[in-house]
Amino acid sequence: MLLTVSKRLEFSASRRLHVSDWSNAENLSAFGPETNARYGSGRNYVAYFIFTGPVDPTTGMLINISEIKERAGKIVRERFDHKFLNKDNPAFRDVPPTAENVAGQLYIDVAPVFSDVQAKLCGCHLRESPERSATHYSSGACEANYWFEFSAARRTISPHLSADENARWFGPATTLHGHNYRCRLTFREEQFHGKEPLVRYDSIDTCIRGLRTELDHHYLNEEVVGLKERPITTESLAGYIYERVNTMIPLHRVRLHEREDFFAEAWRNNTTFLGLQVPFHAAHRLHNAALSESENANLYGKCNNPTGHGHRYLTETTIGGEYNARSGTLCDLVAFQKAIEESLEPWRNRHLDLETEDFRNAPSTGENIVRTLWPKIDSRANQQLVRLRLWETANNRFTLRRT
């Protein structure tokens, strides 16, 4: 199992995507029209610093998130925030400040300031807009993400099932309905070196325009030729988009949101995943009885408030397994949601430390919550759980993965 802790920090900056020894036409093909922003174009960036390592059994923490905010925040403020990156940050004098390169430079700058802790920075994810983000990993791998949206009508049915089977499997969704889909295309290089964009603007623009033309404002079951013999499910549609894009640009994976809280993923190695986000409300106090009052206060800060505090926690449960080509599904969605709800129910509107047995002897840190929740869901989901995420706040995320 791999546990990671992510801290979200924001900054604002301007930048120009431009390589000085390229022609205007080459820059335009690589970066698109914004390359003409001679004095820079602005972005409100969101950076996620992702750490991994062992959990301290006494504190219940992999790393003190306040330390991430303080140390990484200092780097962000001094080198990135309210800067014209091309001119004010030496790292971008000769390398264009694309999302991939900014994520990589954040990693390079921040990793050394945590050399004295057991937890290690394993990645930096950077979102520069709702449509564009990138991730740099400690291995040197890099991912470029492109989001796009489309609206379409559908009936959730499989042409390989009888009418009765479709009705039993999909219920009311077999009637005509529609969704506002949001789709993420992820491209990956195992070693990325920066001057050339990971994906050129002209290539991705042509790709997304083609997908929108084919899918947007269409009745998927009847008006999209490539889908006529396929099940019309979220899993199947994610797989179809993967196949279409991969014929144009080598693609690593697709994530397709049918709703904000429900998605399917199709990966390069023909694996399929299904994810569902479910919130719950609970109170807690970060405290370890083995430590003194002053030690607890110094360690946990305001989270050690004697009368407690609380959160609207958000879970994201992702399962994987054998894709059923006949039905176009990975699992029974109703059963999947029930497994999550039943696992969370004992914690809903409870004080986790005082009203449950799960945290009598362990601090209710995000790390311990996600590790405690994993077996509860996994046992109810046929051991298909592959990733479990927990947002304590929008800024603090804890992720457990099956390795």
N, C-alpha and C positions, 0 to 999 in steps of 0.2 A: 504494500500500500504506500502511496506517496501523498504526503500532506503538504499543502502550500498555504501561505498566508499572504494576502495582497492588500496593499495600502494605496488608496486613491489620492492623488494630489493634482491640483489644477494650476495652470499658468497660461498667460497670454503672450503671444509673440507675433512678429511679422517675418516673412521670408519670401524669397523669390526662387522659383524652381528654374534654374538656368545653368548651363555649362558654358563658360566663356569661350572655349575654343571650338564650339559647335556653331553651325550656321543657324539662322533664325528658323529655317525650315526643320532642321534636326531637333532643335529645342521644342518647336511646336508639336512635332510628332511624338516626342518623348513625354512632354509634360502638359500639353494642352494649352488653351488660350491664356491661362494665368501666367505663363512664362513671360508674357508681355508686361506684367506688372513691374515696371523698371525699379520702383522704389519699395516694392514688397506688397504682399497681400497678407491679411491678418487671419489668425486662428485662435480660438479659445481651446487650448489643448487640455486633455485629461490623461494623466500618466498613472499607470498601475505598476507598482514595484512588487515583484513576486518573489517570496523567500521560501526556502525549504530547509528541513533539518529535523532533529529530534525534538520532542516535546519534553520540557523540564517537568518531571513528576511532581515537584513541589509547587511551582507556580502555575502549572497547567498551560504554559505558553511556549510556542516555538520561538517567538521573538516578541519583544515588547513593541507593540505597534506605535506607541508614543515615540520610541527611538527612531523608527522609520520616518515618522513625520518630522522629527527634529533634524536628523542627519541628512536624509534625502531632500527635505524641504530647503535646507540651506544651499545645497548644490543647485536646486531648481531656481531658487530666488536669485542667486548670484550669477548664474551662467545662461539661464534661459528666459526667465520671466521678464516681460516688457523689454525684450531685446529685438533688434533686427538681426536675425540669426546669421545672415550672410556676412554682415559687417562686424557685429558685436561679439560673436563667438568664433574663435580661431578655428574650431573644428570644421566650420563650414566655409572657409575661404576658398577651398578647391573642390569641395564635395557638396552637391546640392542638398538642402535640408528637406528632403522627402520625409514622409512619415517613417519609413524604414530606417533612414539614416539618423533621424532625431531619436528614435527609440534606441538605436544602437549606441549613440553617444551618451544618452542618459544612463544606459547600462555601464558603459566604460567609466563614466565619471562617478557613479554612485557605488559600484561594487567595492572599491578599495576602502571606503569609509566604514565598511562593516567587517573588516579583516579581523577584528578582535572579538567577534561573536561566533557562536557555533552555527547559527543559521547563515545560509549563503543565498545571495541574490541569484536566482536561477533564470530570471527573465524580466523584461520590461515591456509592457503593452502600452501603446500610445494611441489615443483616439483624437484625430484632428478635426473630425466632423462626423455627423451621423452617417455619412456615406463612406468614410475612409478611416482606416486604422491599420496598425502594424504591430508586430511583436518581434522582439529580438531575444534570443535565448543564449544562455551561457555557453552552449556548444558552438555558437557561431551561426546557427540556423536562423533564418528570418522568414516571417510570413507577412504577406500583404493582403489586406482584407478590403473588399469592395461590396458595399450594400446597395441594393436597389429594391424598388417596390413595384408591385403590379396588383390590379384588382381583377378578379375573375369569378365566374359562376361555375358551379359543379354539382354533380350528384356523387356522393361517396358510395361507389359500387365497384364491383369487379366483374368484368365480362366472363370470367372463368367460374363464377358462382351462379347458382340458380337464384330466381327471384326470392324464394323463401330463405335461402342461405344469406343473401344480401340483407334482407330485412332483419334476420336474427343477429347478424354480425354488426350492422351499422345503424340499425334503428332509424330514428327520424332523419338522420343525415343522408338517407337515400333520396329524400326529396330535394328538389332544386333549391340551392342556396348559394351564397357568395362569401368571399373573404377578401380582406385587404392583406395581401401577402407581403412579407418583408424577407428578403433573401440575402445571404452573405456568401460571397465567393472568396475562398482562401487559396492563395498561391504560395508556394514554399520553395526556398532554396536552402540546401544544407550548409552552404558557406556563401555568404553574401558580402560583396566588397564595394558596393555603393555608388559609383559614378553613374553607371547605367541604372535606370529604374528597374525594379524587379519585374514589373509589368508596364509596358509602354502605354501611354494614354491612347494612341490611335487604336491599339489592339483591344483594350478593355472597353473603350467607348463603342467600337463596332460590335463587340460581343454583347454588351448590355442593351444596346439599341435593338439588336436582332432578337434578343429574348423578349423584350417588351413588345415588339411588333407581333411576335408569335403568341404571347400569352395574355397581354393586358386587354381587359374588357372583352374577353372571349368566354364562350361556354366550353370548358375544357373537354368534356366528354365527347362533343360532336364537332367542334370547330378547329381543334388542333390535331392535325393528321397523325403526328407521332404518338399521340395518347389514345387513339381509338381502340387499340387492342390491349391497353394496359389498365390495371386497376387505377381508379382515381382516388387515391389516398395521399395523405401528406408524405408518407414514406416513399411511395412510388413517384410522386411528383418531384421530390428532392433528387431521387435517382435519375429521373429524366433530365432535369436541369444539369446535373453533373455530366451526363453523357453528352449533352448538347455543347456545353462549354468546353469540355475536354477535347472535342474535335477541333476547336479553334485555338485554345491556349492550354498547355498542360496544367491541370488543376489538382489541388490536393484534397479539398473537401467543399461541400455545400452545406449550409445551414438554412433551413426554410422554416420561417415562422408563419403558421396559419393564424395564430393569435399571439399576442405579446407573451403569454405564459405557456405556450405550447409550440414545440418545434420538432422537426426531424432532421437528421444529418446523414449525408451520404459521403463516404470517404473513398479515397483512391484505391484501397485494397478490397473494394466491394463489400465493406461492412456498413451496416445501417444502425443508427441510434435514434432513440426517441426521448425527448426531454419534456418535463413538466415542472412549472414553478408553482409553489404553494406557500402562502404566508402563514405565520401564526404569531400570536401576541403572548408575551410572557414577561415576568419580572425576574430579577436575579440580583445577586451581589457577589462581586469577586472578592473572595476571602478564603484564607487557609488557616484553620484553627491551630496548625503547628507553628505558625509565625506569630510574632507579637503584634500588638495593635499598630505600633509605629512602623514595623516592617511591612505589614499589609498596606498601610496608608502610602508608604513610599513606593511600593511595588505597583499597586493598582490605581492609585490616585483617586479621582472622583468616583470611579467604578466600585470603590470600597465603601461607599456611603452606607452607614449602618442600617438605614431603613430601606435600602435597596433602590433600584431603578429598573427600567424596562425597555423593551424594544419591540418593534414590529419586525420580527425575523422573516427573512425570505429564503426558502429552500428551493434548490433546483436539482431535481433528480433525473439522471440520465441513465437509461438502460440500453444494453445491446444484446444481440442474440441472433437467432436464425430468421432471416427474412423469408416470409411465406409468399412466394411468387404468385400463388393462386389467389390469395385474398388481398395481397398487396400490403400486408401488415406485419409488424414486428411482435405485437402482443394485443391483448384485449385492453383497449384504452380505459374502459370503465374499471376493470380489475386493477390496472396500474394506478389509477387515481385513488382507488379505495385503499390500496396498500400504503400509499403515502398518508392519506387522511387518518387511517387507523394508527399509524406509527406516531403521528403528531398529536393525536387527541389527548393523551394523558398530560401533555405539556400546555395545552391551550389555556390561556387565562389563569395560569398558575405561577407561583413563585418557585422557580426551578430548584432552589436550594432547600426551601422549607416544606414544599408540598409534593416533591417527588423523591424517589429513592436513588435516582440516577446520579445525583450530585451531593450525596451525603458526605462522601469521603474524597471528593475531587472538586476543585474549583470549576464553576460553570463558565469557563472561557469558551470562546468560539471554537478553539481547537478541540476541547473535550466534548462540546455539544455535537459537532459534526462526527466525531469518532464514536460517540454513543448512539447517534441516530442511524449510522450506517447499518449495523446488524439488524436493527428493527425493521428497516425498509427492505433490506436484502433478503431476509428470511420470508417476507411476504411477497417478494417479486421474483421468486424462483431463482434466486442467486444470479440475477441478470444485471445487477447494479454495477455500473462502470465508473460513474463520477457523481459525487454529491457535493453541492455547493451550499454555503450558508452565508448570507449577507446579514451581519449584525446591524450595520448601517450602510448607507450608500458608499461609504468610504472604506469599510472593513469587510473583507471577504475571506472565507476559509474554505478550502477545497480538498477533498479526499478522492484519490483516484485508485482504481485497481490497476496494478502494474502487470 
